[in-house]
C-alpha cells in the first residue's frame, strides 16, 4: 500500500509518534479505498510502528500508556484483516472503533513523551 502523506522524521519522540500515527491513518485510508481487492493487510508485526517498538520497547515501557497503545495497535490490525475477509457493517464499525482507540492511545502516549528517552 502506498502512503498518502509522509512526515519527515527526526529522533524526537513526538516526530516519531506523529509519523507512526500518520502511517496508521494512511493504512486505514488504503484499506477503505481498496477493500474490494485486498486479500489481507499486514499484521501488526509487519508495520513501521511495531518495527520501531521492537527496537525501543524498554524505553517505551517507561510510559504507562504504552501497553494500551500496543494492544490497541494489535487489535487494529486484527480487525482490519477481519474486515477484509468479511466486509460487513459490524466489522467496519469494529475497525473504526479500533482506529479511534489507536488514536486515543497515541495521544495518551504523547502526553507521556517526556518519560521516554530513546
Number of C-alpha atoms within 10 A of each C-alpha: 11 7 13 12 10 12 12 8 14 10 8 12 17 16 14 17 19 18 20 21 17 17 20 22 17 18 21 18 15 17 20 15 11 13 17 10 9 14 10 15 22 13 16 18 15 11 16 14 19 18 12 14 16 12 11 14 14 13 14 22 14 16 18 13 18 21 16 17 20 18 14 22 25 17 21 25 25 17 22 28 21 18 23 21 15 12 14 12 10 11 18 18 13 18 22 16 16 21 22 14 19 23 18 15 21 23 17 17 23 19 13 16 17 12 15 17 12 12
